[in-house]
Amino acid sequence: MRPAEGEKIHFELLRNKTGQERLKMALDLNELVKKIAADGIRYQRPNISQTELNKQLALRIRHD
């Protein structure tokens, strides 16, 4: 399958989902991104407190 064909199928599948299903997918993806970012911070700073981790996550998320 060529990338353009896969993209076409992907968007068709998304169009067939309800707004609620698409919103849930977006929120789930957002949670996954935050988890990956938190894991990366913890890997670099294993002894980081939860408070400091939250601050670092906020900085990464709002980074311009």
N, CA, C and O of each residue as an XYZ file, in Angstrom:
256
protein
N       0.851     -1.175      0.000
C       0.000      0.000      0.000
C       0.901      1.244      0.000
O       1.880      1.321      0.743
N       0.556      2.183     -0.826
C       1.294      3.443     -0.899
C       0.833      4.364      0.228
O      -0.298      4.251      0.701
N       1.709      5.275      0.659
C       1.321      6.184      1.746
C       0.035      6.955      1.464
O      -0.794      7.124      2.358
N      -0.132      7.416      0.247
C      -1.350      8.180     -0.073
C      -2.599      7.320      0.073
O      -3.645      7.804      0.508
N      -2.490      6.043     -0.290
C      -3.638      5.142     -0.148
C      -3.953      4.906      1.320
O      -5.115      4.888      1.725
N      -2.904      4.725      2.111
C      -3.098      4.527      3.549
C      -3.715      5.744      4.200
O      -4.575      5.623      5.072
N      -3.278      6.918      3.777
C      -3.836      8.155      4.315
C      -5.315      8.272      3.959
O      -6.125      8.678      4.792
N      -5.664      7.923      2.739
C      -7.057      7.975      2.305
C      -7.926      7.049      3.157
O      -9.014      7.431      3.588
N      -7.442      5.836      3.395
C      -8.175      4.867      4.214
C      -8.294      5.367      5.649
O      -9.352      5.262      6.271
N      -7.192      5.913      6.165
C      -7.179      6.432      7.536
C      -8.256      7.507      7.714
O      -9.037      7.463      8.665
N      -8.288      8.470      6.790
C      -9.273      9.546      6.911
C     -10.697      9.044      6.709
O     -11.631      9.564      7.319
N     -10.864      8.055      5.871
C     -12.201      7.485      5.694
C     -12.669      6.813      6.993
O     -13.827      6.953      7.388
N     -11.773      6.096      7.642
C     -12.122      5.467      8.921
C     -12.479      6.516      9.962
O     -13.425      6.339     10.729
N     -11.718      7.611      9.990
C     -12.019      8.675     10.947
C     -13.370      9.318     10.655
O     -14.125      9.614     11.581
N     -13.680      9.534      9.392
C     -14.961     10.143      9.027
C     -16.135      9.266      9.440
O     -17.228      9.771      9.694
N     -15.918      7.971      9.508
C     -17.000      7.060      9.886
C     -17.223      6.995     11.393
O     -18.188      6.381     11.849
N     -16.350      7.616     12.162
C     -16.509      7.626     13.615
C     -17.388      8.803     14.030
O     -17.457      9.821     13.340
N     -18.048      8.643     15.154
C     -18.864      9.742     15.673
C     -17.940     10.809     16.264
O     -16.760     10.564     16.514
N     -18.498     11.976     16.474
C     -17.726     13.044     17.115
C     -17.219     12.626     18.483
O     -16.099     12.960     18.871
N     -18.043     11.900     19.203
C     -17.659     11.435     20.534
C     -16.485     10.457     20.439
O     -15.568     10.512     21.259
N     -16.506      9.574     19.456
C     -15.407      8.615     19.278
C     -14.106      9.329     18.889
O     -13.029      8.976     19.370
N     -14.217     10.335     18.015
C     -13.016     11.085     17.617
C     -12.457     11.876     18.794
O     -11.241     11.967     18.963
N     -13.336     12.442     19.601
C     -12.885     13.175     20.782
C     -12.177     12.244     21.748
O     -11.128     12.598     22.286
N     -12.727     11.061     21.978
C     -12.087     10.098     22.872
C     -10.712      9.704     22.344
O      -9.759      9.581     23.114
N     -10.611      9.506     21.035
C      -9.307      9.165     20.442
C      -8.301     10.287     20.681
O      -7.145     10.024     21.013
N      -8.734     11.534     20.515
C      -7.844     12.677     20.715
C      -7.411     12.781     22.170
O      -6.242     13.039     22.455
N      -8.342     12.583     23.083
C      -8.010     12.662     24.513
C      -7.075     11.521     24.918
O      -6.148     11.720     25.702
N      -7.324     10.324     24.378
C      -6.446      9.186     24.659
C      -5.038      9.448     24.135
O      -4.053      9.129     24.801
N      -4.947     10.028     22.943
C      -3.642     10.344     22.369
C      -2.931     11.394     23.210
O      -1.720     11.312     23.417
N      -3.675     12.372     23.690
C      -3.100     13.402     24.555
C      -2.528     12.779     25.826
O      -1.427     13.133     26.248
N      -3.262     11.862     26.434
C      -2.771     11.183     27.639
C      -1.514     10.374     27.344
O      -0.585     10.347     28.152
N      -1.483      9.718     26.194
C      -0.307      8.941     25.817
C       0.914      9.847     25.656
O       2.007      9.507     26.111
N       0.730     10.988     25.015
C       1.840     11.931     24.833
C       2.354     12.418     26.182
O       3.563     12.510     26.389
N       1.441     12.732     27.100
C       1.871     13.183     28.434
C       2.621     12.077     29.169
O       3.604     12.350     29.858
N       2.167     10.824     29.029
C       2.842      9.711     29.687
C       4.248      9.522     29.116
O       5.200      9.308     29.866
N       4.375      9.599     27.812
C       5.690      9.449     27.182
C       6.617     10.573     27.632
O       7.786     10.331     27.931
N       6.105     11.796     27.680
C       6.914     12.930     28.132
C       7.339     12.740     29.587
O       8.496     12.983     29.929
N       6.408     12.306     30.450
C       6.731     12.081     31.866
C       7.768     10.975     32.009
O       8.686     11.090     32.821
N       7.633      9.909     31.233
C       8.616      8.820     31.284
C       9.994      9.315     30.873
O      11.000      8.912     31.457
N      10.047     10.189     29.866
C      11.320     10.751     29.434
C      11.966     11.598     30.516
O      13.176     11.527     30.730
N      11.158     12.399     31.195
C      11.682     13.225     32.286
C      12.177     12.334     33.425
O      13.256     12.561     33.973
N      11.386     11.322     33.777
C      11.792     10.403     34.857
C      13.079      9.652     34.502
O      13.899      9.373     35.377
N      13.250      9.330     33.233
C      14.468      8.643     32.794
C      15.684      9.541     33.011
O      16.738      9.081     33.449
N      15.523     10.829     32.699
C      16.622     11.772     32.868
C      16.841     12.148     34.326
O      17.966     12.440     34.732
N      15.773     12.142     35.114
C      15.850     12.545     36.522
C      15.085     11.537     37.370
O      13.951     11.801     37.769
N      15.695     10.375     37.654
C      14.990      9.289     38.351
C      14.430      9.662     39.726
O      13.444      9.067     40.163
N      15.025     10.614     40.401
C      14.590     10.959     41.765
C      13.692     12.194     41.804
O      13.513     12.790     42.866
N      13.137     12.578     40.685
C      12.312     13.789     40.619
C      11.030     13.603     41.434
O      10.421     12.534     41.424
N      10.637     14.663     42.136
C       9.384     14.614     42.898
C       8.206     14.785     41.942
O       8.364     15.262     40.818
N       7.038     14.392     42.403
C       5.841     14.528     41.558
C       5.562     15.997     41.260
O       5.147     16.345     40.155
N       5.793     16.859     42.254
C       5.575     18.293     42.055
C       6.494     18.832     40.975
O       6.049     19.556     40.084
N       7.767     18.489     41.045
C       8.724     18.950     40.051
C       8.430     18.332     38.683
O       8.577     18.999     37.659
N       8.020     17.076     38.661
C       7.659     16.424     37.403
C       6.502     17.175     36.737
O       6.526     17.411     35.529
N       5.500     17.544     37.519
C       4.368     18.301     36.982
C       4.817     19.640     36.400
O       4.323     20.063     35.355
N       5.753     20.307     37.077
C       6.285     21.577     36.574
C       7.017     21.367     35.254
O       6.836     22.130     34.305
N       7.839     20.334     35.203
C       8.597     20.050     33.984
C       7.675     19.676     32.824
O       7.914     20.074     31.685
N       6.631     18.918     33.112
C       5.654     18.582     32.076
C       4.975     19.841     31.543
O       4.810     20.001     30.333
N       4.591     20.717     32.436
C       3.941     21.961     32.022
C       4.872     22.788     31.136
O       4.432     23.385     30.153
N       6.149     22.819     31.484
C       7.112     23.556     30.658
C       7.249     22.937     29.278
O       7.320     23.655     28.281
N       7.288     21.624     29.210
C       7.413     20.948     27.907
C       6.171     21.150     27.061
O       6.264     21.351     25.851
N       5.022     21.098     27.686
C       3.779     21.214     26.929
C       3.589     22.627     26.383
O       3.124     22.796     25.256
N       3.936     23.616     27.152
C       3.716     24.999     26.693
C       4.935     25.599     26.034
O       4.955     26.794     25.740
N       5.957     24.789     25.795
C       7.175     25.286     25.169
C       6.853     25.878     23.802
O       6.194     25.247     22.975
N       7.323     27.084     23.583
C       7.043     27.787     22.313
C       8.013     27.364     21.243
O       7.935     27.847     20.113
